[in-house]
Amino acid sequence: MSAAAYLRADLRLVAEVVPEGSRVLDLGCGDGSLIAHLRDVRGCAVRGIELDHTDIAAALAQGLSVVEADLDDGLFAYPDASFDVVILSQTLQVVRRPAFVLREMLRVGRRGVVSFPNFGHWRVRGYLALKGRMPVSSSIPYTWYDTPNIHHTTIHDFRDFVASNGGQIEREIALLTEGWRRAEVRTVSVWPNLLADTAVAVVRPASPHATPRA
């Protein structure tokens, strides 16, 4: 089995859109699985930011450069456009200040890659409508009282969110990760806001000469 096969489904898609040899910053990098893959397989110069001490220790054990920091406090240690790619994987929905974090991401990176669960998926809508309970699924695996997700978004909402914060979506990949028997996830091209449970978007500043407002 290849190294990529051990990555979470959406992380494999994220890795594929990062150009080889890029300077990469992973915001909320977890145990460093993604940036270790980007370093070892795609020859990227990688750094990570994480809050969880156990994850930081796991990342450091792999020889990764990971620092402890709260994304809601900003990325002031990094100059403008200091990275080719900044990654925010399954983290946007858990930060307290998502608009601020996105603007900081677009400031320090020439491009950003964001992955997030799509709360517009039909199963999420149906679960709430038919059962009258907050949805729990493999892509949203938490009960309402212990979920880290404090900001729920759909693909449609995300498009508006990026545009209103000085960004532009360069590429959008809608994914179906549940109920699919193959090792690879399925991309969704029709009605993505309804049929995809996860999305990966490549974003960049709307104007290459403009720094998103802080």
Disulfide bonds with the S-S distance in Angstrom:
none
